[in-house]
Amino acid sequence: MKAIIFAAGLGTRLRPLTDTRPKALIEINGVPLLEIAVRKLIKNGCLDIIINVHHFGEQIIDFLKTNDNFGINIAISDERDLLLDTGGGLKKAAWFLHDEPFMAINSDILTDMDFKAFYEIHCRSNALATLAVRDRASSRYLQFDQENKLCGWKNIKTGEVRASRDTESPRHLAFSGIQVIHPDIFKLMPDESKFSIIDVYLEAAKKYDILAYPHDEDLWLDVGKPEALEKGRSLFI
């Protein structure tokens, strides 16, 4: 199994903590978020990881060198010149991820989810991508039909809806920032360098299966906000 960890974000919601360091190096009980993510992937059988960097990217590179890449193969996708968003970030890392289904996770997500089981379920499905989702409050939802296939997207605040397939009573679920993707996704990406992977999914879902993986039974927390950091320190000891 290979994986990409998205660690390039500006971390604006965590200011002033991120005024001097990248979000991925914010600590939970003394352990940087990036280290938590790397060690969890290793525990689930992933020994080839690429990490994209932008904001204080040199700190992440130095951190990995200091820790001898945690004894595995870790590559860097350098976005310090231009932050490429999730789709563009994946596209730039295609050289590393092109030969087998791979995981993609956000560095600011804490979870006890079984990544290995998730990966294996995706590989048996023949889907283009499988997205971990939860039934939780959000301002933006992915919409899925009765077969758990992606059929659209909705912004609750603005009322904007983007449909990929017609379906009655779609289920609204929030993306967890964890996914498994088949490398065929790279053939469907636009020519530009900066774009969202969700935009690619919504277009691809017109022809291909993008599946939901509900995991409400798992512990899960987005620690992108200061109050969530405090919660994470008590939940993930």
PyRosetta script that sets phi, psi and omega in degrees:
from pyrosetta import init, pose_from_sequence

init()
pose = pose_from_sequence("MKAIIFAAGLGTRLRPLTDTRPKALIEINGVPLLEIAVRKLIKNGCLDIIINVHHFGEQIIDFLKTNDNFGINIAISDERDLLLDTGGGLKKAAWFLHDEPFMAINSDILTDMDFKAFYEIHCRSNALATLAVRDRASSRYLQFDQENKLCGWKNIKTGEVRASRDTESPRHLAFSGIQVIHPDIFKLMPDESKFSIIDVYLEAAKKYDILAYPHDEDLWLDVGKPEALEKGRSLFI")
pose.set_psi(1, 135.1)
pose.set_omega(1, 172.6)
pose.set_phi(2, -110.7)
pose.set_psi(2, 163.6)
pose.set_omega(2, -179.4)
pose.set_phi(3, -152.9)
pose.set_psi(3, 155.4)
pose.set_omega(3, 168.5)
pose.set_phi(4, -119.0)
pose.set_psi(4, 135.2)
pose.set_omega(4, 173.2)
pose.set_phi(5, -107.6)
pose.set_psi(5, 122.1)
pose.set_omega(5, 176.7)
pose.set_phi(6, -80.5)
pose.set_psi(6, 110.2)
pose.set_omega(6, -176.9)
pose.set_phi(7, -129.8)
pose.set_psi(7, 19.2)
pose.set_omega(7, -172.8)
pose.set_phi(8, -94.0)
pose.set_psi(8, -9.5)
pose.set_omega(8, -172.2)
pose.set_phi(9, -61.5)
pose.set_psi(9, 157.2)
pose.set_omega(9, -178.4)
pose.set_phi(10, -76.7)
pose.set_psi(10, -20.9)
pose.set_omega(10, 179.0)
pose.set_phi(11, 64.2)
pose.set_psi(11, 36.7)
pose.set_omega(11, -175.2)
pose.set_phi(12, -61.5)
pose.set_psi(12, -31.2)
pose.set_omega(12, -178.9)
pose.set_phi(13, -70.7)
pose.set_psi(13, -16.0)
pose.set_omega(13, -178.3)
pose.set_phi(14, -102.9)
pose.set_psi(14, 10.8)
pose.set_omega(14, 175.2)
pose.set_phi(15, -64.9)
pose.set_psi(15, 143.7)
pose.set_omega(15, 10.0)
pose.set_phi(16, -86.7)
pose.set_psi(16, 1.4)
pose.set_omega(16, -178.2)
pose.set_phi(17, -58.0)
pose.set_psi(17, -35.6)
pose.set_omega(17, -176.5)
pose.set_phi(18, -93.4)
pose.set_psi(18, 12.4)
pose.set_omega(18, 175.5)
pose.set_phi(19, -73.9)
pose.set_psi(19, -20.5)
pose.set_omega(19, -176.2)
pose.set_phi(20, -126.4)
pose.set_psi(20, -0.3)
pose.set_omega(20, -179.2)
pose.set_phi(21, -156.8)
pose.set_psi(21, 160.5)
pose.set_omega(21, 179.1)
pose.set_phi(22, -75.5)
pose.set_psi(22, 152.7)
pose.set_omega(22, 179.4)
pose.set_phi(23, -55.2)
pose.set_psi(23, -37.2)
pose.set_omega(23, -176.2)
pose.set_phi(24, -64.6)
pose.set_psi(24, -15.6)
pose.set_omega(24, 179.0)
pose.set_phi(25, -104.0)
pose.set_psi(25, 5.5)
pose.set_omega(25, 169.6)
pose.set_phi(26, -64.5)
pose.set_psi(26, 141.4)
pose.set_omega(26, -172.9)
pose.set_phi(27, -101.8)
pose.set_psi(27, 146.6)
pose.set_omega(27, 169.6)
pose.set_phi(28, -116.4)
pose.set_psi(28, 111.6)
pose.set_omega(28, -177.4)
pose.set_phi(29, 51.7)
pose.set_psi(29, 43.5)
pose.set_omega(29, 174.6)
pose.set_phi(30, 85.2)
pose.set_psi(30, -0.4)
pose.set_omega(30, -178.6)
pose.set_phi(31, -116.5)
pose.set_psi(31, 123.6)
pose.set_omega(31, 179.4)
pose.set_phi(32, -59.9)
pose.set_psi(32, 145.5)
pose.set_omega(32, 179.4)
pose.set_phi(33, -54.7)
pose.set_psi(33, -39.7)
pose.set_omega(33, -179.2)
pose.set_phi(34, -62.7)
pose.set_psi(34, -41.3)
pose.set_omega(34, 178.4)
pose.set_phi(35, -64.5)
pose.set_psi(35, -40.6)
pose.set_omega(35, 177.3)
pose.set_phi(36, -58.4)
pose.set_psi(36, -45.5)
pose.set_omega(36, -179.1)
pose.set_phi(37, -64.5)
pose.set_psi(37, -45.5)
pose.set_omega(37, -178.9)
pose.set_phi(38, -62.7)
pose.set_psi(38, -46.8)
pose.set_omega(38, -177.9)
pose.set_phi(39, -65.6)
pose.set_psi(39, -34.9)
pose.set_omega(39, 177.8)
pose.set_phi(40, -66.9)
pose.set_psi(40, -41.4)
pose.set_omega(40, 177.4)
pose.set_phi(41, -63.4)
pose.set_psi(41, -42.4)
pose.set_omega(41, 178.0)
pose.set_phi(42, -60.5)
pose.set_psi(42, -44.5)
pose.set_omega(42, -179.5)
pose.set_phi(43, -59.9)
pose.set_psi(43, -29.2)
pose.set_omega(43, -179.1)
pose.set_phi(44, -96.2)
pose.set_psi(44, 14.2)
pose.set_omega(44, 171.4)
pose.set_phi(45, 95.0)
pose.set_psi(45, 11.9)
pose.set_omega(45, -179.6)
pose.set_phi(46, -97.5)
pose.set_psi(46, 118.2)
pose.set_omega(46, -177.7)
pose.set_phi(47, -118.6)
pose.set_psi(47, 7.4)
pose.set_omega(47, 178.1)
pose.set_phi(48, -132.1)
pose.set_psi(48, 110.1)
pose.set_omega(48, -174.1)
pose.set_phi(49, -130.7)
pose.set_psi(49, 137.9)
pose.set_omega(49, 170.2)
pose.set_phi(50, -116.1)
pose.set_psi(50, 139.2)
pose.set_omega(50, -176.3)
pose.set_phi(51, -124.2)
pose.set_psi(51, 125.5)
pose.set_omega(51, 176.8)
pose.set_phi(52, -89.4)
pose.set_psi(52, 144.9)
pose.set_omega(52, -176.4)
pose.set_phi(53, -134.0)
pose.set_psi(53, 148.5)
pose.set_omega(53, 175.2)
pose.set_phi(54, -148.8)
pose.set_psi(54, -75.9)
pose.set_omega(54, -178.0)
pose.set_phi(55, -66.9)
pose.set_psi(55, 115.5)
pose.set_omega(55, -175.4)
pose.set_phi(56, 50.6)
pose.set_psi(56, 42.7)
pose.set_omega(56, -177.1)
pose.set_phi(57, -58.8)
pose.set_psi(57, -32.3)
pose.set_omega(57, -179.0)
pose.set_phi(58, -64.3)
pose.set_psi(58, -28.7)
pose.set_omega(58, 177.8)
pose.set_phi(59, -66.7)
pose.set_psi(59, -38.6)
pose.set_omega(59, 178.1)
pose.set_phi(60, -67.5)
pose.set_psi(60, -43.4)
pose.set_omega(60, 178.5)
pose.set_phi(61, -59.8)
pose.set_psi(61, -44.5)
pose.set_omega(61, 179.2)
pose.set_phi(62, -66.0)
pose.set_psi(62, -38.9)
pose.set_omega(62, 179.1)
pose.set_phi(63, -60.8)
pose.set_psi(63, -43.7)
pose.set_omega(63, -179.9)
pose.set_phi(64, -67.1)
pose.set_psi(64, -39.8)
pose.set_omega(64, 178.0)
pose.set_phi(65, -63.1)
pose.set_psi(65, -43.3)
pose.set_omega(65, -179.8)
pose.set_phi(66, -60.0)
pose.set_psi(66, -34.3)
pose.set_omega(66, -178.6)
pose.set_phi(67, -98.0)
pose.set_psi(67, 15.0)
pose.set_omega(67, 177.3)
pose.set_phi(68, 50.9)
pose.set_psi(68, 40.6)
pose.set_omega(68, 179.0)
pose.set_phi(69, 53.4)
pose.set_psi(69, 25.6)
pose.set_omega(69, 178.7)
pose.set_phi(70, 54.6)
pose.set_psi(70, 26.4)
pose.set_omega(70, 173.7)
pose.set_phi(71, 78.1)
pose.set_psi(71, 11.4)
pose.set_omega(71, -179.9)
pose.set_phi(72, -126.6)
pose.set_psi(72, -177.9)
pose.set_omega(72, 178.6)
pose.set_phi(73, -86.4)
pose.set_psi(73, 108.0)
pose.set_omega(73, 178.1)
pose.set_phi(74, -121.0)
pose.set_psi(74, 125.9)
pose.set_omega(74, 176.7)
pose.set_phi(75, -110.6)
pose.set_psi(75, 159.7)
pose.set_omega(75, 178.6)
pose.set_phi(76, -114.1)
pose.set_psi(76, 132.4)
pose.set_omega(76, 170.4)
pose.set_phi(77, -105.6)
pose.set_psi(77, 107.5)
pose.set_omega(77, -168.4)
pose.set_phi(78, -87.4)
pose.set_psi(78, 110.1)
pose.set_omega(78, 177.5)
pose.set_phi(79, -111.9)
pose.set_psi(79, 24.9)
pose.set_omega(79, -176.5)
pose.set_phi(80, -63.8)
pose.set_psi(80, -25.8)
pose.set_omega(80, 178.1)
pose.set_phi(81, -79.1)
pose.set_psi(81, -30.6)
pose.set_omega(81, -178.2)
pose.set_phi(82, -158.2)
pose.set_psi(82, 123.3)
pose.set_omega(82, 177.1)
pose.set_phi(83, -75.3)
pose.set_psi(83, 125.1)
pose.set_omega(83, -165.7)
pose.set_phi(84, -102.4)
pose.set_psi(84, 1.8)
pose.set_omega(84, -176.2)
pose.set_phi(85, 68.2)
pose.set_psi(85, 177.8)
pose.set_omega(85, -171.7)
pose.set_phi(86, -68.5)
pose.set_psi(86, -41.4)
pose.set_omega(86, 179.6)
pose.set_phi(87, -69.8)
pose.set_psi(87, -46.4)
pose.set_omega(87, 178.7)
pose.set_phi(88, -64.3)
pose.set_psi(88, -35.8)
pose.set_omega(88, 177.5)
pose.set_phi(89, -63.7)
pose.set_psi(89, -41.1)
pose.set_omega(89, 176.3)
pose.set_phi(90, -64.1)
pose.set_psi(90, -45.2)
pose.set_omega(90, -177.6)
pose.set_phi(91, -59.8)
pose.set_psi(91, -41.3)
pose.set_omega(91, -180.0)
pose.set_phi(92, -66.0)
pose.set_psi(92, -27.1)
pose.set_omega(92, -178.9)
pose.set_phi(93, -94.2)
pose.set_psi(93, 8.5)
pose.set_omega(93, -175.7)
pose.set_phi(94, -58.5)
pose.set_psi(94, -32.3)
pose.set_omega(94, -179.7)
pose.set_phi(95, -58.5)
pose.set_psi(95, -28.3)
pose.set_omega(95, -177.5)
pose.set_phi(96, -91.7)
pose.set_psi(96, -26.2)
pose.set_omega(96, -168.2)
pose.set_phi(97, -111.6)
pose.set_psi(97, 8.2)
pose.set_omega(97, -165.5)
pose.set_phi(98, -79.4)
pose.set_psi(98, -10.8)
pose.set_omega(98, -166.5)
pose.set_phi(99, -108.9)
pose.set_psi(99, -0.8)
pose.set_omega(99, 178.9)
pose.set_phi(100, -165.4)
pose.set_psi(100, 159.9)
pose.set_omega(100, 175.5)
pose.set_phi(101, -56.1)
pose.set_psi(101, 143.2)
pose.set_omega(101, -175.8)
pose.set_phi(102, -137.5)
pose.set_psi(102, 157.1)
pose.set_omega(102, 175.2)
pose.set_phi(103, -90.0)
pose.set_psi(103, 150.8)
pose.set_omega(103, 172.5)
pose.set_phi(104, -135.0)
pose.set_psi(104, 125.3)
pose.set_omega(104, -178.3)
pose.set_phi(105, -134.9)
pose.set_psi(105, 150.8)
pose.set_omega(105, 174.9)
pose.set_phi(106, -84.3)
pose.set_psi(106, 140.8)
pose.set_omega(106, -176.0)
pose.set_phi(107, -70.7)
pose.set_psi(107, -16.9)
pose.set_omega(107, -177.0)
pose.set_phi(108, -99.9)
pose.set_psi(108, 22.2)
pose.set_omega(108, 178.2)
pose.set_phi(109, -107.2)
pose.set_psi(109, 128.1)
pose.set_omega(109, 172.7)
pose.set_phi(110, -109.0)
pose.set_psi(110, 133.2)
pose.set_omega(110, -179.1)
pose.set_phi(111, -160.5)
pose.set_psi(111, 154.6)
pose.set_omega(111, 172.1)
pose.set_phi(112, -102.7)
pose.set_psi(112, 14.8)
pose.set_omega(112, 180.0)
pose.set_phi(113, -56.2)
pose.set_psi(113, 143.1)
pose.set_omega(113, 178.0)
pose.set_phi(114, -82.5)
pose.set_psi(114, 97.1)
pose.set_omega(114, -176.9)
pose.set_phi(115, -64.5)
pose.set_psi(115, -37.8)
pose.set_omega(115, -177.3)
pose.set_phi(116, -64.0)
pose.set_psi(116, -44.3)
pose.set_omega(116, 178.8)
pose.set_phi(117, -64.4)
pose.set_psi(117, -40.9)
pose.set_omega(117, 178.1)
pose.set_phi(118, -59.9)
pose.set_psi(118, -46.6)
pose.set_omega(118, 179.8)
pose.set_phi(119, -60.8)
pose.set_psi(119, -44.8)
pose.set_omega(119, -177.9)
pose.set_phi(120, -66.4)
pose.set_psi(120, -36.8)
pose.set_omega(120, 177.1)
pose.set_phi(121, -63.1)
pose.set_psi(121, -43.0)
pose.set_omega(121, 177.7)
pose.set_phi(122, -60.7)
pose.set_psi(122, -46.6)
pose.set_omega(122, -176.0)
pose.set_phi(123, -62.4)
pose.set_psi(123, -28.6)
pose.set_omega(123, 178.2)
pose.set_phi(124, -80.9)
pose.set_psi(124, -14.1)
pose.set_omega(124, -171.7)
pose.set_phi(125, -86.9)
pose.set_psi(125, -22.6)
pose.set_omega(125, -172.4)
pose.set_phi(126, 63.1)
pose.set_psi(126, 19.7)
pose.set_omega(126, 177.4)
pose.set_phi(127, -78.1)
pose.set_psi(127, 158.4)
pose.set_omega(127, 175.4)
pose.set_phi(128, -71.0)
pose.set_psi(128, -38.0)
pose.set_omega(128, 177.3)
pose.set_phi(129, -154.8)
pose.set_psi(129, 152.8)
pose.set_omega(129, 174.6)
pose.set_phi(130, -126.5)
pose.set_psi(130, 125.4)
pose.set_omega(130, -173.0)
pose.set_phi(131, -110.5)
pose.set_psi(131, 124.5)
pose.set_omega(131, 174.4)
pose.set_phi(132, -70.5)
pose.set_psi(132, 129.2)
pose.set_omega(132, -175.8)
pose.set_phi(133, -138.5)
pose.set_psi(133, 159.9)
pose.set_omega(133, 179.4)
pose.set_phi(134, -138.6)
pose.set_psi(134, 154.2)
pose.set_omega(134, 174.8)
pose.set_phi(135, -88.3)
pose.set_psi(135, 85.0)
pose.set_omega(135, -176.4)
pose.set_phi(136, -142.0)
pose.set_psi(136, 163.4)
pose.set_omega(136, -179.7)
pose.set_phi(137, -68.2)
pose.set_psi(137, 135.5)
pose.set_omega(137, 178.4)
pose.set_phi(138, -158.2)
pose.set_psi(138, 161.0)
pose.set_omega(138, 176.0)
pose.set_phi(139, -87.8)
pose.set_psi(139, -17.9)
pose.set_omega(139, -179.9)
pose.set_phi(140, -132.5)
pose.set_psi(140, 129.5)
pose.set_omega(140, -176.8)
pose.set_phi(141, -121.8)
pose.set_psi(141, 145.6)
pose.set_omega(141, 165.5)
pose.set_phi(142, -88.0)
pose.set_psi(142, 142.2)
pose.set_omega(142, -179.2)
pose.set_phi(143, -108.3)
pose.set_psi(143, 134.6)
pose.set_omega(143, -178.0)
pose.set_phi(144, -128.7)
pose.set_psi(144, 147.3)
pose.set_omega(144, 179.2)
pose.set_phi(145, -85.4)
pose.set_psi(145, -171.7)
pose.set_omega(145, -175.6)
pose.set_phi(146, -69.0)
pose.set_psi(146, -15.0)
pose.set_omega(146, 177.1)
pose.set_phi(147, -98.7)
pose.set_psi(147, 13.5)
pose.set_omega(147, -179.3)
pose.set_phi(148, 64.8)
pose.set_psi(148, 27.4)
pose.set_omega(148, 177.0)
pose.set_phi(149, -98.2)
pose.set_psi(149, 137.6)
pose.set_omega(149, 179.8)
pose.set_phi(150, -60.2)
pose.set_psi(150, 130.0)
pose.set_omega(150, 179.3)
pose.set_phi(151, -130.9)
pose.set_psi(151, -3.5)
pose.set_omega(151, 179.0)
pose.set_phi(152, 172.3)
pose.set_psi(152, -170.8)
pose.set_omega(152, -175.7)
pose.set_phi(153, -149.8)
pose.set_psi(153, 145.1)
pose.set_omega(153, 179.4)
pose.set_phi(154, -141.4)
pose.set_psi(154, 134.5)
pose.set_omega(154, 173.2)
pose.set_phi(155, -98.2)
pose.set_psi(155, 111.3)
pose.set_omega(155, -175.6)
pose.set_phi(156, -65.8)
pose.set_psi(156, -36.6)
pose.set_omega(156, -176.5)
pose.set_phi(157, -68.9)
pose.set_psi(157, -41.0)
pose.set_omega(157, -175.7)
pose.set_phi(158, -98.7)
pose.set_psi(158, -18.0)
pose.set_omega(158, -176.6)
pose.set_phi(159, 83.5)
pose.set_psi(159, 0.8)
pose.set_omega(159, -179.7)
pose.set_phi(160, -65.7)
pose.set_psi(160, 134.9)
pose.set_omega(160, 177.5)
pose.set_phi(161, -127.4)
pose.set_psi(161, 136.1)
pose.set_omega(161, 175.9)
pose.set_phi(162, -124.7)
pose.set_psi(162, 113.6)
pose.set_omega(162, -175.0)
pose.set_phi(163, -98.1)
pose.set_psi(163, 137.1)
pose.set_omega(163, 173.8)
pose.set_phi(164, -103.1)
pose.set_psi(164, -35.6)
pose.set_omega(164, 179.3)
pose.set_phi(165, -142.7)
pose.set_psi(165, 149.3)
pose.set_omega(165, 174.9)
pose.set_phi(166, -77.6)
pose.set_psi(166, 130.0)
pose.set_omega(166, 176.0)
pose.set_phi(167, -154.7)
pose.set_psi(167, 148.2)
pose.set_omega(167, 178.1)
pose.set_phi(168, -86.7)
pose.set_psi(168, 136.2)
pose.set_omega(168, 175.5)
pose.set_phi(169, 49.9)
pose.set_psi(169, 61.3)
pose.set_omega(169, 178.8)
pose.set_phi(170, -64.3)
pose.set_psi(170, 151.4)
pose.set_omega(170, 178.4)
pose.set_phi(171, -88.1)
pose.set_psi(171, 132.2)
pose.set_omega(171, -178.8)
pose.set_phi(172, -98.9)
pose.set_psi(172, 118.8)
pose.set_omega(172, -178.5)
pose.set_phi(173, -132.8)
pose.set_psi(173, 148.6)
pose.set_omega(173, -177.6)
pose.set_phi(174, -97.6)
pose.set_psi(174, 134.1)
pose.set_omega(174, -179.0)
pose.set_phi(175, -68.6)
pose.set_psi(175, 138.7)
pose.set_omega(175, -176.1)
pose.set_phi(176, -96.8)
pose.set_psi(176, -0.3)
pose.set_omega(176, -179.3)
pose.set_phi(177, 77.0)
pose.set_psi(177, 21.6)
pose.set_omega(177, 179.8)
pose.set_phi(178, -135.6)
pose.set_psi(178, 131.4)
pose.set_omega(178, -175.9)
pose.set_phi(179, -155.8)
pose.set_psi(179, 157.5)
pose.set_omega(179, 171.4)
pose.set_phi(180, -120.9)
pose.set_psi(180, 134.1)
pose.set_omega(180, -169.7)
pose.set_phi(181, -131.2)
pose.set_psi(181, 136.7)
pose.set_omega(181, 172.7)
pose.set_phi(182, -82.0)
pose.set_psi(182, 140.4)
pose.set_omega(182, -177.6)
pose.set_phi(183, -62.3)
pose.set_psi(183, -11.5)
pose.set_omega(183, 174.1)
pose.set_phi(184, -59.9)
pose.set_psi(184, -17.7)
pose.set_omega(184, 179.3)
pose.set_phi(185, -58.2)
pose.set_psi(185, -30.3)
pose.set_omega(185, -176.6)
pose.set_phi(186, -66.0)
pose.set_psi(186, -26.0)
pose.set_omega(186, 178.6)
pose.set_phi(187, -73.4)
pose.set_psi(187, -16.1)
pose.set_omega(187, -175.2)
pose.set_phi(188, -104.0)
pose.set_psi(188, 4.2)
pose.set_omega(188, -176.6)
pose.set_phi(189, -83.4)
pose.set_psi(189, 148.8)
pose.set_omega(189, -179.6)
pose.set_phi(190, -70.8)
pose.set_psi(190, 169.6)
pose.set_omega(190, -178.2)
pose.set_phi(191, -72.0)
pose.set_psi(191, -29.9)
pose.set_omega(191, -177.1)
pose.set_phi(192, -67.3)
pose.set_psi(192, 164.7)
pose.set_omega(192, -174.9)
pose.set_phi(193, -92.1)
pose.set_psi(193, -24.8)
pose.set_omega(193, -174.4)
pose.set_phi(194, -118.2)
pose.set_psi(194, 117.7)
pose.set_omega(194, -179.6)
pose.set_phi(195, -166.8)
pose.set_psi(195, 164.6)
pose.set_omega(195, -179.2)
pose.set_phi(196, -89.5)
pose.set_psi(196, 140.7)
pose.set_omega(196, 176.6)
pose.set_phi(197, -68.5)
pose.set_psi(197, -27.5)
pose.set_omega(197, 178.2)
pose.set_phi(198, -63.4)
pose.set_psi(198, -38.0)
pose.set_omega(198, 176.5)
pose.set_phi(199, -61.2)
pose.set_psi(199, -39.7)
pose.set_omega(199, 178.9)
pose.set_phi(200, -65.4)
pose.set_psi(200, -42.9)
pose.set_omega(200, -179.7)
pose.set_phi(201, -62.8)
pose.set_psi(201, -42.6)
pose.set_omega(201, -177.5)
pose.set_phi(202, -64.6)
pose.set_psi(202, -34.9)
pose.set_omega(202, 176.5)
pose.set_phi(203, -74.7)
pose.set_psi(203, -44.3)
pose.set_omega(203, -178.0)
pose.set_phi(204, -64.7)
pose.set_psi(204, -31.9)
pose.set_omega(204, -176.9)
pose.set_phi(205, -64.4)
pose.set_psi(205, -12.9)
pose.set_omega(205, 176.6)
pose.set_phi(206, -69.4)
pose.set_psi(206, -24.1)
pose.set_omega(206, -176.8)
pose.set_phi(207, -125.5)
pose.set_psi(207, -25.1)
pose.set_omega(207, -173.3)
pose.set_phi(208, -120.8)
pose.set_psi(208, 162.2)
pose.set_omega(208, 179.5)
pose.set_phi(209, -88.2)
pose.set_psi(209, 118.6)
pose.set_omega(209, 169.1)
pose.set_phi(210, -112.1)
pose.set_psi(210, 113.7)
pose.set_omega(210, -169.4)
pose.set_phi(211, -101.4)
pose.set_psi(211, 150.1)
pose.set_omega(211, 172.5)
pose.set_phi(212, -86.4)
pose.set_psi(212, 144.8)
pose.set_omega(212, 171.4)
pose.set_phi(213, -126.9)
pose.set_psi(213, 86.6)
pose.set_omega(213, 179.7)
pose.set_phi(214, -65.0)
pose.set_psi(214, 134.3)
pose.set_omega(214, -179.6)
pose.set_phi(215, -141.2)
pose.set_psi(215, 49.5)
pose.set_omega(215, -177.4)
pose.set_phi(216, -65.8)
pose.set_psi(216, -18.9)
pose.set_omega(216, -179.1)
pose.set_phi(217, -78.3)
pose.set_psi(217, -14.0)
pose.set_omega(217, -179.0)
pose.set_phi(218, -84.2)
pose.set_psi(218, 152.8)
pose.set_omega(218, 166.0)
pose.set_phi(219, -69.4)
pose.set_psi(219, 138.1)
pose.set_omega(219, -179.1)
pose.set_phi(220, -156.9)
pose.set_psi(220, 137.8)
pose.set_omega(220, 179.9)
pose.set_phi(221, -153.6)
pose.set_psi(221, 129.3)
pose.set_omega(221, 171.5)
pose.set_phi(222, -89.4)
pose.set_psi(222, 112.6)
pose.set_omega(222, -176.0)
pose.set_phi(223, -98.6)
pose.set_psi(223, 34.6)
pose.set_omega(223, 179.8)
pose.set_phi(224, -78.8)
pose.set_psi(224, -2.9)
pose.set_omega(224, 178.3)
pose.set_phi(225, -123.9)
pose.set_psi(225, 149.9)
pose.set_omega(225, -176.9)
pose.set_phi(226, -54.7)
pose.set_psi(226, -42.3)
pose.set_omega(226, -178.4)
pose.set_phi(227, -65.6)
pose.set_psi(227, -31.4)
pose.set_omega(227, 178.3)
pose.set_phi(228, -72.7)
pose.set_psi(228, -31.7)
pose.set_omega(228, 175.7)
pose.set_phi(229, -58.4)
pose.set_psi(229, -44.4)
pose.set_omega(229, 179.4)
pose.set_phi(230, -63.0)
pose.set_psi(230, -41.7)
pose.set_omega(230, 178.3)
pose.set_phi(231, -63.7)
pose.set_psi(231, -40.1)
pose.set_omega(231, 179.6)
pose.set_phi(232, -62.4)
pose.set_psi(232, -33.9)
pose.set_omega(232, -179.4)
pose.set_phi(233, -68.5)
pose.set_psi(233, -24.6)
pose.set_omega(233, 177.9)
pose.set_phi(234, -92.2)
pose.set_psi(234, -32.1)
pose.set_omega(234, -177.8)
pose.set_phi(235, -79.2)
pose.set_psi(235, -39.0)
pose.set_omega(235, -174.3)
pose.set_phi(236, -114.1)
pose.set_psi(236, 82.0)
pose.set_omega(236, -176.7)
pose.set_phi(237, -91.1)
pose.dump_pdb("model.pdb")
